[in-house]
Amino acid sequence: MEHNQQDRTMALSGVYQAVILVKEVANTGNIADAQLAPILETLFRFDANKVIDVYGDNNTIKKGLNALRGQLSGNKQTIDMEITRTIINLLNLEKLLNKSPQMMDKLGAELETTQNKIDYFHITHDNIVASLADIYQQNISPVGPKIMIPGKEIYLSQTKNANKVRALLFAGIRSAVLWKQCGGSRWQLLLSRKKYIESAEQLLNTI
């Protein structure tokens, strides 16, 4: 299947969406289920025919689209270096994971096991979030340098919040994989910043 600029923009915005939500959890200890559920659901959309089908609709990545537009604009007032560092770290992790088909297969199998639990628990239930966090911690985190998340210790030290952060990072990896599948790369991003910004604006206008 051929992918276009809009597909790449949606997928990269999915990475940004996950990172924005990580930052919210780390600094406020709070994230609404209505924000958490859609991005976690992307982890279980294995056979989506279109990129939009992974996210359901553009509302799922609204914060990500806004962040991508701001980060790529080159305006110092809109650039958040914490977000930039986390995005780079996630893209590095995806690159390392992509070199191990066995690990990717293992992640798929573990996600299918977790998916069976969703028949009994909502996707934002502590049990599901903890399962996703464990998959990330046991399989993805050891692949590369640990991603350090700045935030308030009073929130990050709480198990529920730490689990949400890891589950969201996992969702960020999922979108990073999708971005790569759509033809995204750092070189392509560097050469096409304006196209990403324009595409993000077009997608935001549909919300």
Secondary structure as the mmCIF struct_conf table of DSSP 4:
data_model
#
loop_
_struct_conf.conf_type_id
_struct_conf.id
_struct_conf.beg_label_comp_id
_struct_conf.beg_label_asym_id
_struct_conf.beg_label_seq_id
_struct_conf.end_label_comp_id
_struct_conf.end_label_asym_id
_struct_conf.end_label_seq_id
HELX_RH_AL_P HELX_RH_AL_P1 GLN A 5 THR A 28
BEND BEND1 GLY A 29 GLY A 29
HELX_RH_AL_P HELX_RH_AL_P2 ASP A 33 GLU A 41
HELX_RH_3T_P HELX_RH_3T_P1 THR A 42 PHE A 44
TURN_TY1_P TURN_TY1_P1 PHE A 46 ASP A 47
BEND BEND2 ASN A 49 LYS A 50
HELX_RH_AL_P HELX_RH_AL_P3 VAL A 51 TYR A 55
BEND BEND3 GLY A 56 ASP A 57
HELX_RH_3T_P HELX_RH_3T_P2 ASN A 58 ILE A 61
HELX_RH_AL_P HELX_RH_AL_P4 LYS A 62 LEU A 72
BEND BEND4 SER A 73 SER A 73
TURN_TY1_P TURN_TY1_P2 LYS A 76 THR A 78
HELX_RH_AL_P HELX_RH_AL_P5 MET A 81 ASN A 98
TURN_TY1_P TURN_TY1_P3 LYS A 99 LYS A 99
HELX_RH_AL_P HELX_RH_AL_P6 PRO A 101 LYS A 117
TURN_TY1_P TURN_TY1_P4 ILE A 118 TYR A 120
BEND BEND5 PHE A 121 PHE A 121
TURN_TY1_P TURN_TY1_P5 ILE A 123 THR A 124
BEND BEND6 HIS A 125 HIS A 125
HELX_RH_AL_P HELX_RH_AL_P7 ASP A 126 ILE A 135
HELX_RH_PI_P HELX_RH_PI_P1 TYR A 136 ILE A 140
HELX_RH_3T_P HELX_RH_3T_P3 SER A 141 VAL A 143
BEND BEND7 GLY A 144 PRO A 145
HELX_LH_PP_P HELX_LH_PP_P1 LYS A 146 MET A 148
BEND BEND8 GLY A 151 GLY A 151
HELX_RH_AL_P HELX_RH_AL_P8 GLU A 153 LEU A 156
TURN_TY1_P TURN_TY1_P6 SER A 157 SER A 157
BEND BEND9 GLN A 158 GLN A 158
HELX_RH_AL_P HELX_RH_AL_P9 THR A 159 GLN A 181
TURN_TY1_P TURN_TY1_P7 CYS A 182 GLY A 183
HELX_RH_AL_P HELX_RH_AL_P10 ARG A 186 LEU A 191
TURN_TY1_P TURN_TY1_P8 SER A 192 SER A 192
HELX_RH_AL_P HELX_RH_AL_P11 ARG A 193 LEU A 204
TURN_TY1_P TURN_TY1_P9 ASN A 205 THR A 206
#
